Amino acid sequence: MERRSFLDLLGKGFSLGFLLKLMPTGMLEFVRAQSSATSFQRALLVDKAGNPFRLSTLKPHEPFVFAYPYAATPNILVNVDAELPPVDVRMPDGKSYRWPGGVGPRKSVVAYTSICPHGYSYAAPNLGAVGYYKPEGNRGPRMVCCAHLSSFDISRGGEVKGGPAPHALAAVTLEYDAAKDETYAVGFLGNPQFEEFFRAQQQSLRDLFRTTARAREEVTRATVIPYAEHTRVPTTCPVIG
Ligand code: FES
């Protein structure tokens, strides 16, 4: 499959996860390099009772958390209360990738890794260094890492608005089935830096999960819970940018 036909199919509504599954490994690496897309095991988002998590019921500006693709890698999901169009996100190497915008009934729901690309602080259960900040005045919705005040515009593919982060937050690729009001996580756009994260947080993850294998367990059904329930010690800090 040539790159053009791949992009054409994406434009025609075929999901990124579906197309990546069709490709031989060599082509998969090519696509990853071209689009900064990484596919992982497809996981249905579910609530605590195990039922599909309904984006139609998501109230604006109430952040939720789900672990994906590993048990130890939490992402933040939020309805920002505005339709979000696709955006090209530029990386430090000059390449860019297309973030497809919001999903859900109003195309207003987004999900990003909570792992900060500066120093791999994150929304840990025992310390919420990264959190959601709703719009205020002229400023749009942000995710902010309080470790060194990196700020990310989650209405524009997670691009950096302030602080030392070297590039955008990686976005979770979500597939939304409007007829069933069901959502799947299928991968990431950008650079989620999971290997760097596991190295940097090795000790604290052992404290939380006891073994590295448990921390790296792949998620097949992603349970979505309120941010306040997941993160017992949230932090707040000024939003710069
Ligand atoms: S670790 Fe997030 S800003 Fe430094």
Residues whose N, C-alpha, C, O or C-beta is under 5 A from the ligand:
A	BS01	FES	C116 H118 G119 Y120 S121 C145 A147 H148 L149 S150
